Amino acid sequence: MEAKRKEEEDVDMAALSWAASQFSFTRSELLRDSPWARTYRLMQNSEAAYFKVLPHHQQPVLQATVLLAEHFPDRVPAVIACEREHCWIVYADHGGRMLSYDSAETRQCELLKTYAGLQAQALTLPALLASLKRVDLDSLLTNFWDFLRPADGNPTGAHGRVTAQYYIGRSEAKRYFRVLHGARALLEQHLQPASGLPVTLCHGDLRPPNSATGPAGDCILCDWDDASAGPAGLSLHGMFSGCFKPTVLLTETDEVGIAVAGKQRARRLETYISELISSGYADETTLRRALPASICAGVLLYLLNFENYPRDDRSYRRAVERSIKSRLSDLLDLCELLAARQRNTTQALVRHYKMTGQHRRAQYLLKSYLINHPGDGAAQATLARVLKLRGKDSAALAACRKALQLAPDQADLHDDLGQMLLERLEIDAARAQFTRALAIDPGLTPARKHLDHANILHATQCHARQAAAVPTLTYTAEETAAGRPSIGKLALATSLFKTYGVLQIDNVFPPDMIQRLQDAFFARYTEYFRKHDHPDALRLGDQRYMLTIDLEQPFDNPELYASPLILPIFRQLLGDDCVLGAFTAVISLPGAGKQTLHKDTRALFPATQWQHALPNFCIQMIVPLVALDTVVGTTRVYKGSHTLPLEQAEALGGQDPIVPLGSCLLTDYRLGHHGLGNRSDLVRPILTIIFNRPWFRDYINYIKQPPLRISDQQYQQLPQQHQQLFRWWLEERRHYVRATMS
């Protein structure tokens, strides 16, 4: 790095020495040091000039720059001197005021009018055009794919050139390549008309900061370092932030185009077109047909130009990354505009978007297509499915209903609508849709399966309403194998729990996992299997103790504390940021009597009328290590009592859940309950895993032991996606230790 900096300093000293022989100056100021040029301001009293040191691959453009200054002395800064071998050039100070992106609209229109005039005049200057590198439109798209295509290893190729991967990373390059390459046929067809325009002078980096208003009020165009020979419009994208908006203005109806792209952009574009026509560059029909292609080609050329300017500088690469992503996103917008004009191209690009996971773009493409084809039921149905993939459930439901209005005899649409209704727990309406689907197509297996599932959910609801019944869900073998609930089951679980404050869930945990937990518990915690005042276990009644479990194998199994069949329920009820507040076990010894009726926490806001109407804030999951029945005992619950004062709970009547191994019982912290006696000769251990909102702390039940036992090392060994469940305790445990010691 030092050697390279020293080399640059030596080059600059030699360059400035040469510049001094061409323009006498007393001071020099480095204005910009970029990969494409180092620019100095040279000052002598009130006079000034600008000196550029260009990369050597820019050598061919120097002759053209000199010719430009000669042919357009009022529109292009004068060249004082040029040293082609070293790519050094000194410009005279134009004395004008530079424009910016927020310059007055009249100034930006004047810029485009001036530029269009130069392009028309350039047709009469063959020597000037011959001095410029001609853009090869035929190979442009191929070169673009090579630039965007990700590769393993070093993204720097021959002659020090780099690919998009150098700036935006391999994964992003891969994503853009896959999505854009899926629209390659659209782009190839779109670019063809560009070759129908006359080849003329192209600026290469046309934008307001590269222009100025001269002393006489005329427009001056600067920085021609990227000039080339190509069709008009090739450098226009910098004035419109890409090619999408000018294409909308040129190809859509006036009202739609202006609405999308804006009135100011419309004025700029029309100013440019009018000047080209009046100056004789091309007729209006040809120009309007070919300009969208030429502007798109300019975007591709702009992106390809970055391959020549690598620099190992983080801020520079981030800036280029933003520019590249902006133009790539603009190209995707263009592809969608082109695809949305025809059904087959829309379908093809939507399929590609879905395959590559670009569901948002699939959604917007379908919406654009449906604006002009509102009666296409198949497209409306596809939109409904894409919206569902994006989690836009209400919009998906509306789109599906609209699709059914257009195609009422589509059995699969009725099945889709039924599934959406089932997720909203509109079970009767869902069953009606599945029945309708089967009436249209009796062989539609998914609809038959979904109807059976809906009937089970309906039966579960009915069972939960029975006075003596514990609300109970049962996971199927397919659900446990897949690790996720079936349609509507998560919604039903949260609905039942909110209503009753208790929910039994069967067939959650594999039997072998429960066996390992049981073996480990009975091996490690036998010291608590006797009637005694244990110093680190809270007595919860007659021969009943609560102890804190060490979070180590096998109790650190994510399938236990973060089961994919259970954790989503907690997150639905407590929020995505819920935490694991405690991991304990409660032991009931043989002969233990029953507890008194109680709740696990006091009311948070006892003086209010709405204290019992609060949302869930803390939930306990009971995982039995021996099956809970009438002999070994269980926990009697009073469903619905979480919304009532404790003194009203007993009047509701209790329920005694029979919980087999592999099942669990969820109870709200405000639920009235009590443990029943143990009439067996077995110790009855249950794991009690508490989840709560991140702001809640249980300061009542953890006076003899901490709610969690987890070391820093154990925490680091947890799966990263689950560490946030325990992070709160690592932050607070030292305060807990001080509080218990005092």
N, C-alpha and C positions, 0 to 999 in steps of 0.2 A: 504493500500500500504506500509506504514512504517513497519507494523507488518510482512508483507511478506518479505520485504527486510532484516529485522532483522533476520528472520528465515533462509534466504539464507546465510547471513553472518555467522551465527552460524554453519550451515552445512559445509560451506567452511572451517571454522577454524578447525572443527573436521576432515574434509577430508584431509586438508593439514598437520595436525598433524600426521595422519596415513601415508600419503605419505612420510613424513620426516623419519618415522621409517623404510621405505623400500628403500629410496634413499636419502642420505644425501645431502642437498642443503642449500645454503646461501641466495639465492634469488629466488623468484617466480614471474612469469609474466602471467597475464590473457590474453591469446591470442584470445579467442573467448568465447562469452557468448550467446549461442543460445538455443532454446528450446530442441534441441536434444543432447546437451552436453556443459558443460563448460570445456574448455581446458586450461591448464596451462603449461608453460615452466618452468622447475625446473633447476636451474644452480648451479654448484659447480666448481669454477675455470674454467677449459676448458671443463669440462664434463657437459652433459645436459641430461635430460629425459623429457618425456611428461606425464602429469597426466590428466585423464579425469574423470569427474563426470557425469554419465549417468542417464537418467530417470529410474525409477524403472521398467517400462514395458520392458526395454532393458535387464533385468537381464538374460533371457535365452541365449542371444548371447555371454555372457562373457565366458562360457565354450568353445564355438566354437572358440572364439578369441584366447584363450590359446592354443587350439589344432592346430589352423592354424599356430601360431608362432613356435610350436614344429615341425610340419610336413614340413614347408617351411621356414626354418631359413634364407635362402638367399633371399627370395622374400617378406617376411612379417616382419615388425619390431618385435623385441623380446619383450616379456612381462616380466617385472621385478617383478611385483606383481599384484594380483587381489583380491579384497574384494567383493565377490558376494552379500552379504547381502545388502550392501549400494550402489552397482554398481560403485565401484571405481576401476580404473585400471591404472597402470603405465607402460609406454612403454620406451624402450631404444631409444636413438637418433640413427636413421639409418645412419646419417652422409652424406646423399646424397643431391642432389639438386632437389627441387620440380619442377615439370613441370607446364606449364600453357596452356591455350587454344591456344596460338600462338606459342607453342614450335615446333621445327622442325618436319616435317612429319615423318622422320625416327624414332624419339623418340616415337611418338604416335603409329606408327606401332609396335615398340618393346613392348610398353605397352600392346597392344592387343595380340601380340604373347605370351607374358609372361602369361597374364590372361588365354588365351586358354589352355596353357600348364598346369596351375594349375587346371583348370576345368577337363581336361582329367585325371590328376593324382588323383583328388578327388574321381573318380569312384572306385578307389582301397582302399579307406579309409572309410569304413562303419561307424566307430565310429564318425568320423568327420561329416559325412552327418547326422547321427542320432542326433547329438547335435544341428543341425540347424532347425529352424522352416520351415516346408515344405509349399510351396506356393500351395494353393488350386485353381487350374485353373478352376475347375467346378463352383465355387461360385464367381470367380473374377468379372465377368461382373455384376452379381446381386448386389454385394457390391458396385461396381462403380456407378450403377444407384441410389442406396440409398445415396451415398455420394454426387452425383450431383443434385438429386431431391430437388427443393426448397420447403421450408415449412414455414408456418406462425409462427411467434413467434421466440423464441430463437433458433439459429442454433447450440447450444451446446447440445449434447445428453448425453447418459449414459456414466459414467466413464470419464467425462470431454472431450470426443471426440467431434469434430466439423465436419460440412459438408462444402462443397465448398462455400456455401452461406456466411459463416463466413468470408471468404477472399475476394470473388469477388462480394458480394452483391446479393440480391434476384433476381433482374431483370436480371442480367447477368447469374446467375445460371439457371434461368428459360429459358433464350434464348438458352444456350448451351444444356440444357437437352432436350428441344423440338427438336432441330435440330439433335443432336446425337441420341436421342431415335428413331427418324424417320429412322435411318440407323441401328437399332439394329440387324436386320436379317443379314445384311452384316457383322457386327462385330462378331456375334455369329459363323457364318460359317468360318470367317477368323481365329478365335482363335483356332479352333479345332485341326489343325495339331501340335500345340505346345505340346500336351500330348504325341506325338510320339517320343519325344526326351528323352534320359536318364536324370534322375534327378541328378544334380550335384551341386557343390558349385557356388553360385551367390553372387557377391560383394554387390549389392544393390545401390551403388552410384558411379559407375565406370565413371571416367572422369579425364582429365589430372591433375587438382589440387590435386587429391587424389593419386598421384603417384610421384615417384622420380627416378632420376638416381643415383645409388649408387656410392661409391668411386671407385669400380672396373669397372664401366660402365654398370653394370647390372640394370635391372628395379626392383623397389621395389613398392609394392602396399600397401597403407595405408588405415586407416579409414574403417574398416570392421564392423562398428557398425550396419549396416542394412543388414548384410549377411543373406542369406536364402538358402534353398535347392529348386532347380527348374531347368527347362530346360536351356541349353546354349542359350545365346542371351537375357535373361531376364534383364540383366543390361547394355545392349549395347546402349540404347537410348541416354544416356548421352554423348556418343562419336559422335552422329549424330544429336543432337538437336531434337530428336523425332524418330518416326518410319516410317514416310512417305518416306524419302530419301533412307534409306536402303532397304525398300520394293520395291521402283522403281528400284534400282540396282539389286535386286534379281529376279524380276518378269518381267521387261521389257527387250527389246532387249538391247544388250550392248551399241549400239550407243545412243538410247533414254535414257537409264538409266544413263549413264555417263554424257550426256548433261544436264540432270535435276539435278543430285545429285553432280556432280563434280568429277574430276579425283582423288583428294586427298582422298575423302570419299571412292571411289571405291578401292583404294589401301589398305586403312585401313580394309575394309570389307573382301577383298580377303586374306589379311594377317591372319585375325582371322579365316576364314574358312579353309584355308590351314593348319594351325597349329592344329585345331581340327581334321581334317581328318588324318593328318600324325601321330597324337598322339593316334589315335584309338578311339576317342570319338564316331563318327558316320560316316556312309558312306556319300558320297557327295550328292547323290540324296535325301536322307532323310533330310540331313542338310539344303539344299537349299530350300526344300519344307516347312520345319517347322520353319526356322529362322524368317521369317516375322511375323508369329503368335506369336512367343516367344518375339520378340522385342515389339510388340504391347501390349502383356500382361505385359511387364515391364513398359510401360508407364502408364497403369492402376494402377499397383502396386505403382508406384512412386507418382501418384496423391492421392491414398488412404492413403499413409503414412502421408500426411499432417493432417489427422484427429486426429493424436496423439499429435500434437504439437501446440496447441493454445497459443497465447501470446497477451496480451492487449498492443501492441506496434505498433504505426502507421507505422513506417518505415519498421518494420518486415513484417507486414501484406501487405504492398504495394509490397514488394519484392516477397512474396509468391504469391500474386495476379498476378504479371507478369509471374511468372513461371507456374502457373496453366493455365492461359489463353494461354500461348505459347504452352503448351502440348495439350490443348483442340483444339486449332486451327490446330495443327499438326494432331490430330485424325480426324478432319473434312477433311483435305487434303487426308488422307488415305482412308476415306469412299468414297470420290469422285473418287479416283483412282480405287477402287474396283467396284464402281457402273458403271464407264464408260466402263467397259469391255462388258456389255450386255445391250441390248435395254430396257428390262423390268426393270432392276434395275436402269438404268439411268432415265427412265420416272418416276419411283416411287419416287426417291430421288428429282428429279426436282419438282414434285408436292408438296412434303413436304417442300422444300425450298421456293416455291412460297407462300404456305399457311402460313409459318412462317416469310415471308418478307425477306428471305435471297436471294435476287435477284442477288447479285454479285456472290455468290457461285453457284447459278443455271446457271449463264452465263458461268463460268469457267468449270463446269461439262459438259455442253453441248458442249463446244468447245473441251474438251478432248475427248468426245465420237465421235465427228464428224471427228477428226483426223483419226480414224480407220474406220469410217463409213460415208464417205463423201457423199454417195448417199442417205442418209436417209432424204427425204424431210420433213417428219413430225418433225424430230428433228431440222432441219434447220428453220422451221416455228416457232417452240417453242422458239428457240434462238432469232429470230427476235422480238417476243413478249416480251421476258425477257429483251432484250436490250432496247426496248421501255420503259419498266417499269423503267429502270435505267436511262433514259434520254439520252441514247446514240443514238440520232436520226439518224445520218448518218450511223452508223454501223447497226442499225435496218433496215434501208431502203435497204442497200446492202444485208443483210441476207434474207430479204423478197423477193427480186428479185432473189436471188439464189434459194430460196425455190420454187419459181414459175417456174424456169427452170427445176427443178426436178419433180414438180407436176403442170403442166400448167392448169389443169382442176379443180383445187381447188377453188371454188367460194369464200370461206371465205378468202383465201390468196389474191385474187384480191381486196376484200373489205379492208383487212388490208393495202395493198399497197396504195389503194386509200386514206385512212385516213392519211397515212404518207405523201403522196404527197400534200394533202389538207393543212396539217399543214405547209408545205413549200410554200404554195400559188401557187403551180403548179396546178391551178384549172382545166384547160382543161385536163391535164393528169389524174388528179384524177377522173374527170367525166367519162373518157374513161374506167378506171378500174372498177368503180361502174357499168357502163353499161355492161362491160364484165362479171362481177360477176352475174348480173341479167340474162344475156343470158344463162349462165351455170345453174343457179338455180333461176328461176323467183320468187320463194317463199322466197328468202332470205331477210327478212324484214329489217335487219340493213343496207344492201346495198341500198335498196329503200329509206330509211330515209336519208342515207348519200348523195345519189344522189340529192335528193330534197334540202338538205342543201347546197350542192356545187352549185346548180343552183341559189340559193339565193345569195350566195357570188359572183357568176359571175355577177348577175344582179346589185349588189351593186357596183362592180367595174365599170361597164358600166355607171351607173347613176352618179358616182363621176366625170367621164370625161366630162360630159355635162357642158357647159360654165356657165349656170345660177344656177347649182345645188350645194348645200352644201353637201359634202361627209357625208353620214348618215348610221349608223348601227342601227339595231333594235334587242334588246334582246327578245327572246321568253319567254313565261310563264315558260317553262321547265328550261330555263337558269336562270331566276331570282329565281325560287324555289331551284335549285341546288346551286346557288351562284357561278357559274363559266361559262365562255364562252364555246360554242360548238367548235368542231374541226375547226381549221383554223380561227376562228373569232378574236382571239387575234392577230394572225399574220397579218390579214387583217387590223385590227384597227391600228396597229403600221405602217404598210406600207402606208395606206392612210394618216395618220398624217404626216409622214416624207415627203410625196410627196406634200401635200396641206397645211400643217401647221394649219389645222382646221379639226374638226371632231365632228359631232353631234351624240349623242348616245341616242336613245329613249328607254323608258320602263326600266329605271335603278332603280329608287327609288319608293318604294310603295306610293300610293296616301295618305294613312293615315299619313305616316311620313312627307310628304310635307305639309299636312294640319297642323300638330303640329308645324312645323317650321314657317309656315306662321302666325299662331295664336300667337306664342311667339314673333315673330318679330314685328308684328303690336301692341302688348301689351307693348313691352319694348322700342322701338326706335321711338316712335311718335314725340319726340322732334326734330327729324331731318326732319320731314315731312313739313317743311316750309322753305321758302327762307331766308337764314340767313348765316352770316359768323360764322359757328360753330368753336369753338376753337380746337376741337378734331376730326374734320372731314375735309378731303381734298376736296376742290372744284375742280370738273373735267370738268367744263364748265357751261353752262346755266342751273341753277336749278338742278344740278347733283352733288352728294356728295358721298364720300367714307368714311365709318366708320369701325372701327375694332370691330369684334364680340367677346363677352365674351364666352370663351369655357366652357359653362355650359349647363345643360339640356335646351332644347333638342338638342342643337348644338354640344354637345360632343358625339353624337351617332356615333360609328365606321362605321355604315352602310352608313353614310354620307361622312365623310372625308377619310375613308379607305374601301370603298365598294369593295368587292371581285370581282365585275365586272369591276371596274375602276382601282384600285390600281395596278393590274398586268400590265396594259397598261403603267402607269407612270414608273414602274420599268423596263419595256422593253425599254422605250425611254430614261430614265434618269439614269438607273442603280439601282441595288438592295439597294444601300445606299442613295437613294434620301430622301429628307426631305420635310416636309410641311412648306413652307416659309412664308405663310401669310393666314389669314382667315378673310376676310372682306366682306362687302356688299356695293353695289353701288345703290343709290336711284336716280331715275329720277322722278321729280315732274310733276304733270299735267301741260302741256304747255311748258315743257322743250324743247329747240331747239336741233338740232343735233350737235354733236361734229365735230371738224376738223379731218381729216385723220391723224393718228399717229401710232407709235409703242410704246409699253410699256417700252422699254429699248433702250439705245443707243448701237451702235455696240461695241462689246468687243475689237476688234482689227481694228479700223477704217482705219489704214494706210496700211492694207494688202489687197491683191487681193482675198484672200480666206475667208474673214470675213463672207461672207454670206453662205459659205459651211460648217460651223461648225455644229456638231451634236446638237440635242436639248439639252438645258441646263435649260430652265424654261418654265413651261406650266401652263396655267390658266384654271381652271374648273369653268364654269358659271352654277349655279343651279338656275333657275328662281323660285321665290315665287309667281309670277303671270305668266300666259302663255304669251309668247312673240309672238306678231303678228303685222300686219301692222298698227293697231290703237294704241295700248299701246306702240308700238315701239320694236325694237330689235337692235342687234349689226350688222352692215353691215361689212362683212369680204371680204378680197381680197385674195382668195385662191392662194397659191403659192408665195405670196409676202414676205414670211419669208426668201426667198433666194435671194431677190432683194433689191436694195436701195429703200427708201420710195418714191422717186420721180417717180419711175417706177411702183409703185403699182396700181395707179388709172387707168393706161392704160390697166391693166388686166381685168377690169370690176369687179364689186362687186356682192356679193350674200347676200341675206337677209334671214337668218335662221328663220323659224317658229318653235319655241321650246315649246312643250306642257309641262304641269306639269309632273314631274317624269322623265324628260329628262335632259340632260346636254349638254353643248357645250365646247369642248376643243379647246383652241387656243394657238399657240406658242407665246412666249413673243415678237418675232420679226415680228409677222404678222401685216400687215397694216390693220387698222380697225377704225371704229368710231361708237359711239352710235347714233341711229336715234332719232328723236324727239318723245315726248310722246303726242299724239293727243287725249288722253282719259282724263277722269276726275278722274283716279285712280293713286295712287303712284305705280311706277314700281320698286320694289326691286329685286335685284339678289344677290345671294351669290357668292363670288369670292374666290375660294380656290386655292392657288398657291402651286405647287410642283416644286422643283428645285434640281439640283445637290448640294451636300453638300458644295461645295466651293463657290457657287454663293450667292451674297447678293444684294438685291434691295435697293440702297441708293438714289433713285430718288423719289419714290412714297410714302415714309413714313417719311415725314418731319413734319407732324402735329400729328401723332399718331403712335403707334407701329404696326408692322405687325401682332402680336399675343397678345392676352390677356389670359394668363393662369397662375394660381397660383401654388405654389408647391403642395398644397393639391389636386388641380384639376389634376395636372400631375400624382400624385401617384394613383389617382383613374382610370386612363386610363388603358386599357388592356396592359399587359406587352409587347406583341408583337408589339404594336403601339407606345410605349413610345419613341423609337428612332427617330420617325418622328418629335418630338418636342424638343428633348434633346438639340439641338443646341441653341435654344432660351433661355433656362434656363441658359446656359453658357454665353450668350452674352447680355442678357437684361440689366444687370447693366451698361454695357458700353454704351448701347443705351440711358439709362436714363441720364447718365453724358453728353453724346453728345448733347441731346436735351436741357438740362438745360443750357449748355454753349452757 
